[in-house]
Amino acid sequence: MVQSFPSSQAGLNEAYVALGSNLGDREQTLRQAIEQLSAREGIRVERMSDIYETDPVGYTDQPAFLNMAVAVRTTLTPDDLLTALLDIEQQLGRVRDIRWGPRTVDLDLLLYEDVSMDTERLTLPHPRMMERAFVLVPLCDVLTKTHPLRAAAEQSATSACQDGKEGIKRWITIY
């Protein structure tokens, strides 16, 4: 089946990407990931969140993470954008040996316009993003004020932070 994707602005579709790192120079790795993302043909970084330091979730015997989110405009399909993200991870030394374990960098495609899809390779919207303050807090920084998920994301992020479910604190403002 051929799937078409919305085109909101001269062939550019809006997507949101979460970035995380907990090995090596975490902040520098996030900056390199953004530089590589910006250098890709068909991808333009529009907005960047602050960087937040967060406690690990799932596998907790590891260093704290730095997390952030970016809003991008892209001509790529969701699957091609995912391929670009995985390629950047590999270039920055990502090794996948422990599920939710330590990593130099993690790039997750959270949202792509209003696309809903569930394939073996990609599920959109990201299936666990609304459960994770380390994703929601930075995502709220870059969601447009009119984005349909903004209110729910803000409410979930506020609830998780107030209940102390996830340790999260602002690390640095990078713009």
Secondary structure by P-SEA (a helix, b strand, c coil): cbbbbbbccccbbbbbbbbbbcccaaaaaaaaaaaaaaacccccccccccbbbbcccccccccbbbbbbbbbbbcccaaaaaaaaaaaaaaaccccccccccccccccccccccccccccccccccccccccaaaaaaaaacccccccaaaaaaaaaaaaaaaccbbbbbccccc
